[in-house]
């Protein structure tokens, strides 16, 4: 029996314990057991209602937005703090977090924050570049003193 995920609206089977799209738990999961005809009727009615909800959900994703990835937020925060404090260390962390966020968004399409992850990546690269430039200038100025 096929129904729709109450979290993201994707089609899921009652044999699936979790939604393949967003990872949410499937409340209609029957543990691989046969479903009685009475339950199947209820599931069919629920599927019809969920299909309407899923269509509305898909049509409203632009207005309601997606759940923002925590990795993307962390990437942006680390890169911005890295501009002020520890450019090299936080820049590298920001780059790693943004790459992880982008990979996670490919796996879970219902997570948002692609722009934040991109901004974290770009600013993280700037952090590392400035830290390397500062290090080179500092070392060259020290060598000219001695």
C-alpha positions in Angstrom: 0.0 0.0 0.0 1.4 3.4 -1.0 0.9 6.5 1.1 2.6 9.9 1.5 5.1 11.1 4.0 3.5 13.5 6.5 6.8 15.4 6.7 7.8 16.0 3.1 4.9 14.7 1.0 6.9 12.0 -0.9 5.3 8.7 -1.8 6.2 5.9 0.6 5.2 2.3 0.9 3.7 0.9 4.1 6.6 -1.6 4.1 9.1 1.3 4.5 9.9 2.1 8.1 11.3 5.5 7.2 10.7 8.0 4.3 13.5 7.6 1.7 13.3 11.3 0.9 13.6 13.0 4.3 14.2 10.1 6.8 11.0 10.8 8.8 9.4 7.8 10.6 6.5 6.2 8.7 3.5 6.0 11.0 1.8 3.6 8.5 4.7 1.1 8.7 3.3 -2.4 9.2 6.5 -4.3 9.9 6.2 -6.2 6.7 3.0 -8.0 7.9 0.0 -8.3 5.8 -2.6 -5.6 6.2 -6.3 -6.5 6.8 -8.9 -5.3 4.3 -10.4 -2.9 6.9 -7.0 -1.2 7.4 -6.3 -1.1 3.7 -9.6 0.8 3.2 -8.6 3.3 5.9 -5.1 3.6 4.3 -6.6 4.2 0.9 -8.7 7.0 2.3 -5.7 8.5 4.2 -3.6 8.2 1.0 -6.2 10.2 -0.9 -6.2 12.9 1.8 -2.4 12.8 2.0 -2.1 13.0 -1.8 -4.0 16.3 -1.7 -1.8 17.5 1.2 1.3 16.4 -0.6 0.3 18.4 -3.7 -0.4 21.4 -1.5 2.9 20.9 0.3 4.8 20.7 -3.1 3.1 23.8 -4.4 3.8 25.8 -1.2 7.5 24.9 -0.7 8.5 28.4 -2.0 6.2 30.2 0.4 6.8 28.0 3.4 10.5 27.3 2.9 12.5 24.3 3.8 14.2 23.4 7.1 17.6 25.1 7.1 20.6 22.8 7.5 22.4 23.2 10.7 25.7 22.4 8.9 25.1 25.3 6.6 24.4 27.6 9.5 27.5 26.4 11.3 29.6 26.9 8.1 28.4 30.5 7.8 28.9 31.3 11.5 32.4 29.8 11.5 33.5 31.6 8.4 32.2 35.0 9.7 33.9 34.5 13.1 37.0 33.4 11.3 37.2 36.8 9.6 37.6 38.4 13.0 39.4 35.8 15.2 41.2 32.7 13.9 41.0 32.8 10.2 43.0 29.6 9.3 41.3 27.2 11.8 37.8 28.5 11.5 38.1 28.9 7.7 39.0 25.2 7.4 36.1 24.2 9.6 33.8 26.5 7.6 34.9 24.9 4.3 34.4 21.3 5.7 31.0 22.2 7.1 29.8 23.8 3.9 30.9 20.7 1.8 29.2 18.4 4.3 26.0 20.6 4.2 25.9 20.5 0.4 26.4 16.8 0.3 23.6 16.3 2.9 21.3 18.5 0.8 21.8 16.2 -2.1 20.8 13.3 0.1 17.9 15.1 1.8 16.3 17.4 -0.7 14.0 18.9 1.9 16.8 20.6 3.7 17.5 24.2 2.7 20.4 26.5 3.2 22.3 26.0 0.0 23.0 29.8 -0.2 24.3 29.8 3.4 26.5 26.8 2.6 27.9 28.5 -0.5 28.5 31.8 1.5 30.3 29.8 4.2 32.5 28.1 1.6 33.4 31.4 -0.1 34.1 33.3 3.1 36.0 30.2 4.5 38.2 30.3 1.5 38.8 34.0 2.0 39.6 33.3 5.7 42.2 30.8 4.8 43.6 33.0 2.0 44.0 36.0 4.3 45.5 33.9 7.1 48.1 32.5 4.6 48.8 36.0 3.2 49.2 37.4 6.7 51.5 34.5 7.7 53.7 35.1 4.6 53.9 38.9 5.2 54.7 38.3 8.9 57.5 35.8 8.2 59.0 38.0 5.4 59.0 41.0 7.6 60.6 39.1 10.5 63.3 37.8 8.2 64.1 41.3 7.0 64.6 42.4 10.6 67.1 39.6 11.4 
